[in-house]
Amino acid sequence: MKKFLTGILLAVLVLALAACGSKDDKDGNASGSDGEVKVIKVGASNVPHAEILEKAKPLLKEKGYDLQIEPYQDYVLPNQDLESGDLDANYFQHIPYMETQIADHGYDFTNAGSIHIEPIGVYSKKYKSLDELPDGATILISNSVADHGRVLAMLEAEGLIKLKDDVDKTKAEVKDIVDNPKNIKFDANYEAALLPQMYESEEGDAVLINSNYAIDAGINPMEDSIALEESDSPYVNIIAVNTGDEDKPGIKALVEVLTSKEIQDFILEEWKGSVVPVTK
């Protein structure tokens, strides 16, 4: 009986030690029994974020990290899962959106690194330029308030509208328009992911679509848009982390790889201006 009980105790001890060796380390990344960081878990939109991360995988492997990519189809869950600790980082949002999310939900997030810009575009099956839009035309835009300033600033740059001189253009709303010569109407009742479908079904006179959703739907921003945001846009897509995690070795390695020349060249070659890498 003593030998039997001793055997059970030893088995329990071995299992406990094995469990301890597989727990997450203090870096927020899963580690092996030798303490070496093995996994970085990143949530990302399918295109282009997840594709860029796939290209970065072997480069991170060389640095001793196993990158796990969790794909998302929306802009809400990636931040919820980051806050809960299910993710080490996410890669899908630009800075103004993150700031809005922090204000609305109290997230304690930090920008760990700026990676690329996705110029937002105007698309139309009915007209070939903004000049052709008729008086009273309807433009469909995302229901994400964080996108409205971006959309309106772009249309102002194209000469379609004029915003108040003192408005922060990243926070501008339709009510901040002071000059609208063509009496453009803005319909902001659509999820961003549905806008490509609205474009294909010829809803409205024009549709504003984020490049990641356009590309994912087989729409080429460089060829199909009738107007495209300038590449010096402040809406830079970032690696977001919980504050304090930005200095962790795994996160630093991730940002270093994503801003490397190899990844920047890949972005330029793969999307030919539809996605623009941030240069340092």
PLY file of the C-alpha trace (Angstrom):
ply
format ascii 1.0
element vertex 280
property float x
property float y
property float z
element edge 279
property int vertex1
property int vertex2
end_header
0.00 0.00 0.00
2.85 2.40 0.86
4.47 1.78 -2.52
1.13 2.34 -4.22
0.55 5.67 -2.43
4.14 6.74 -3.10
3.64 6.03 -6.81
0.48 8.17 -6.91
2.22 11.06 -5.14
5.13 10.92 -7.56
2.77 10.92 -10.52
0.91 13.96 -9.14
4.23 15.74 -8.54
5.41 15.08 -12.11
2.12 16.39 -13.55
2.29 19.51 -11.37
5.85 20.25 -12.47
4.89 19.74 -16.12
1.96 22.15 -15.72
4.22 24.77 -14.13
6.65 24.45 -17.01
3.95 25.21 -19.58
2.35 28.20 -17.87
2.62 31.68 -19.32
5.70 33.55 -18.13
5.78 37.11 -16.87
6.42 38.39 -20.38
2.83 37.54 -21.26
3.96 34.85 -23.71
3.78 31.10 -23.32
7.13 29.56 -22.39
8.72 26.17 -22.16
10.26 24.64 -19.05
13.58 26.31 -19.86
11.94 29.75 -19.52
12.53 30.68 -23.17
9.64 32.65 -24.72
7.93 30.52 -27.35
4.65 32.18 -28.34
3.41 35.67 -29.21
-0.36 35.70 -29.80
-1.58 38.54 -32.02
-5.14 39.30 -33.12
-5.46 40.74 -36.63
-7.83 41.60 -39.46
-7.53 39.14 -42.34
-6.20 41.62 -44.90
-3.61 42.98 -44.94
-2.69 42.53 -41.27
-2.80 38.73 -41.00
-1.01 38.38 -44.34
1.77 40.69 -43.17
2.06 38.72 -39.94
2.32 35.47 -41.90
5.27 36.94 -43.80
6.82 37.95 -40.47
6.52 34.47 -38.95
9.82 33.01 -40.17
11.69 36.20 -39.23
10.35 35.97 -35.69
11.17 32.27 -35.63
14.81 33.20 -36.21
14.59 35.35 -33.08
13.18 32.45 -31.05
9.49 33.41 -31.16
6.52 31.44 -32.41
3.94 33.89 -33.76
0.33 32.76 -33.43
-2.17 34.76 -35.50
-5.80 35.04 -34.42
-7.97 36.38 -37.29
-10.91 38.71 -36.63
-13.69 39.99 -38.88
-14.72 42.97 -36.74
-13.24 45.95 -34.88
-14.68 45.19 -31.41
-13.53 41.75 -30.26
-9.78 42.28 -30.87
-9.68 45.01 -28.21
-11.86 43.06 -25.80
-9.59 40.03 -26.13
-6.47 42.16 -25.73
-7.78 43.67 -22.50
-8.73 40.23 -21.13
-5.25 38.87 -21.79
-6.35 36.40 -24.47
-4.01 38.25 -26.83
-0.49 39.62 -26.33
-1.16 42.32 -28.95
-3.51 43.20 -31.75
-2.86 44.59 -35.21
-5.93 45.99 -36.96
-6.57 49.57 -35.81
-5.24 53.04 -36.43
-4.32 55.53 -33.70
-7.52 57.68 -33.71
-9.66 54.52 -33.47
-7.64 53.23 -30.52
-7.92 56.60 -28.79
-11.70 56.55 -29.27
-11.90 53.01 -27.90
-9.86 54.03 -24.86
-12.18 56.99 -24.23
-15.33 54.90 -24.70
-14.33 51.72 -22.84
-11.56 52.73 -20.47
-8.96 50.45 -22.06
-5.39 50.94 -20.90
-3.69 50.40 -24.27
-0.43 51.70 -25.73
0.86 51.98 -29.27
3.87 49.65 -29.34
4.77 50.54 -32.92
3.39 52.09 -36.14
3.45 49.68 -39.09
1.48 50.81 -42.15
-1.20 53.06 -43.62
-4.25 51.88 -45.56
-5.51 54.83 -47.64
-9.30 55.00 -47.50
-10.97 55.32 -50.90
-14.13 56.55 -52.60
-15.76 54.00 -54.92
-18.63 54.29 -57.35
-20.17 52.08 -60.03
-22.05 55.08 -61.41
-19.44 57.85 -61.67
-15.79 57.96 -62.66
-14.73 60.94 -60.56
-15.86 63.07 -57.62
-16.55 65.90 -60.07
-19.22 63.76 -61.71
-21.21 63.32 -58.50
-24.58 65.04 -58.98
-26.18 67.63 -56.71
-27.68 65.87 -53.70
-25.58 62.72 -54.18
-25.56 60.20 -51.32
-22.25 58.85 -50.04
-22.29 55.77 -47.82
-19.79 55.79 -44.96
-18.94 53.58 -41.99
-21.00 53.86 -38.81
-17.72 54.00 -36.88
-17.51 57.57 -35.59
-13.72 57.20 -35.45
-13.75 57.03 -39.28
-15.88 60.11 -39.86
-13.16 62.70 -39.35
-10.89 60.76 -41.66
-13.55 60.54 -44.37
-14.52 64.21 -44.11
-10.90 65.40 -44.10
-10.28 63.40 -47.26
-13.34 64.86 -49.00
-12.26 68.35 -47.94
-8.81 67.72 -49.42
-10.57 66.72 -52.65
-12.51 70.02 -52.64
-15.92 68.41 -52.16
-16.72 70.02 -48.79
-15.27 72.54 -46.31
-14.95 71.92 -42.55
-14.84 74.47 -39.73
-11.39 76.03 -39.53
-10.97 75.28 -35.82
-12.18 71.66 -35.82
-9.82 68.77 -35.02
-10.14 66.92 -38.29
-9.54 63.52 -36.70
-12.72 64.15 -34.67
-14.77 66.01 -37.25
-18.43 65.10 -37.78
-20.94 65.85 -40.51
-22.25 68.76 -38.41
-18.81 70.40 -38.75
-19.29 70.89 -42.51
-19.65 74.61 -43.25
-19.62 74.47 -47.05
-21.22 71.72 -49.14
-21.64 73.04 -52.71
-23.09 69.79 -54.06
-25.38 69.23 -51.07
-23.82 65.85 -50.50
-25.78 63.57 -48.15
-23.92 61.16 -45.86
-25.47 57.84 -44.89
-23.55 56.42 -41.92
-25.69 53.37 -41.15
-23.37 50.58 -42.26
-20.78 48.36 -40.64
-17.41 48.98 -42.30
-17.19 45.32 -43.38
-20.46 45.64 -45.35
-19.43 48.64 -47.45
-17.80 46.60 -50.24
-21.12 44.77 -50.63
-22.94 48.12 -50.82
-20.51 49.20 -53.54
-20.97 46.01 -55.58
-24.76 46.28 -55.35
-24.56 49.94 -56.44
-26.14 51.35 -53.30
-25.91 55.13 -53.03
-23.92 57.24 -55.46
-20.52 56.52 -53.89
-19.11 54.49 -51.02
-16.16 55.19 -48.70
-14.31 51.89 -48.04
-11.31 51.15 -45.85
-8.57 49.52 -47.93
-8.39 46.36 -45.80
-12.06 45.61 -46.51
-11.70 46.60 -50.16
-8.73 44.31 -50.72
-10.40 41.46 -48.82
-13.39 41.77 -51.17
-11.22 41.68 -54.30
-11.47 45.43 -54.92
-8.24 47.13 -56.00
-7.95 50.56 -54.32
-5.39 51.81 -56.83
-7.49 50.83 -59.86
-11.11 50.85 -58.72
-11.37 53.95 -56.52
-12.39 57.31 -57.92
-10.41 59.04 -55.15
-7.82 57.77 -52.68
-6.52 59.22 -49.43
-2.97 60.59 -49.52
-0.25 58.32 -48.11
0.75 60.92 -45.49
-2.47 60.20 -43.61
-2.25 60.26 -39.78
-4.32 57.08 -39.66
-1.42 54.72 -39.11
-2.15 51.07 -38.28
-0.36 50.01 -35.12
0.57 47.17 -32.82
-1.59 47.79 -29.75
-0.76 46.26 -26.37
-1.83 46.62 -22.78
0.16 49.47 -21.23
3.37 48.16 -19.76
3.72 45.37 -22.33
5.35 47.59 -24.97
8.80 46.98 -23.45
8.53 43.21 -23.31
11.14 41.42 -25.46
8.55 39.55 -27.52
6.62 42.73 -28.40
9.81 44.60 -29.25
10.90 41.75 -31.51
7.48 41.78 -33.23
7.64 45.51 -33.97
11.27 45.27 -35.09
10.39 42.59 -37.62
7.25 44.34 -38.89
9.20 47.56 -39.53
12.16 45.77 -41.12
13.11 46.43 -44.72
12.10 42.90 -45.69
8.52 43.41 -44.49
8.33 46.95 -45.86
9.44 45.71 -49.28
6.88 42.91 -49.09
4.07 45.38 -48.37
5.06 47.62 -51.27
5.38 44.72 -53.70
2.23 42.92 -52.59
-0.18 45.88 -52.53
1.53 48.39 -54.81
0.40 51.50 -52.92
-2.93 50.21 -51.61
-1.08 49.58 -48.34
1.88 51.80 -47.49
4.54 50.87 -44.90
5.62 53.40 -42.31
9.24 54.43 -42.81
11.39 55.34 -39.85
0 1
1 2
2 3
3 4
4 5
5 6
6 7
7 8
8 9
9 10
10 11
11 12
12 13
13 14
14 15
15 16
16 17
17 18
18 19
19 20
20 21
21 22
22 23
23 24
24 25
25 26
26 27
27 28
28 29
29 30
30 31
31 32
32 33
33 34
34 35
35 36
36 37
37 38
38 39
39 40
40 41
41 42
42 43
43 44
44 45
45 46
46 47
47 48
48 49
49 50
50 51
51 52
52 53
53 54
54 55
55 56
56 57
57 58
58 59
59 60
60 61
61 62
62 63
63 64
64 65
65 66
66 67
67 68
68 69
69 70
70 71
71 72
72 73
73 74
74 75
75 76
76 77
77 78
78 79
79 80
80 81
81 82
82 83
83 84
84 85
85 86
86 87
87 88
88 89
89 90
90 91
91 92
92 93
93 94
94 95
95 96
96 97
97 98
98 99
99 100
100 101
101 102
102 103
103 104
104 105
105 106
106 107
107 108
108 109
109 110
110 111
111 112
112 113
113 114
114 115
115 116
116 117
117 118
118 119
119 120
120 121
121 122
122 123
123 124
124 125
125 126
126 127
127 128
128 129
129 130
130 131
131 132
132 133
133 134
134 135
135 136
136 137
137 138
138 139
139 140
140 141
141 142
142 143
143 144
144 145
145 146
146 147
147 148
148 149
149 150
150 151
151 152
152 153
153 154
154 155
155 156
156 157
157 158
158 159
159 160
160 161
161 162
162 163
163 164
164 165
165 166
166 167
167 168
168 169
169 170
170 171
171 172
172 173
173 174
174 175
175 176
176 177
177 178
178 179
179 180
180 181
181 182
182 183
183 184
184 185
185 186
186 187
187 188
188 189
189 190
190 191
191 192
192 193
193 194
194 195
195 196
196 197
197 198
198 199
199 200
200 201
201 202
202 203
203 204
204 205
205 206
206 207
207 208
208 209
209 210
210 211
211 212
212 213
213 214
214 215
215 216
216 217
217 218
218 219
219 220
220 221
221 222
222 223
223 224
224 225
225 226
226 227
227 228
228 229
229 230
230 231
231 232
232 233
233 234
234 235
235 236
236 237
237 238
238 239
239 240
240 241
241 242
242 243
243 244
244 245
245 246
246 247
247 248
248 249
249 250
250 251
251 252
252 253
253 254
254 255
255 256
256 257
257 258
258 259
259 260
260 261
261 262
262 263
263 264
264 265
265 266
266 267
267 268
268 269
269 270
270 271
271 272
272 273
273 274
274 275
275 276
276 277
277 278
278 279
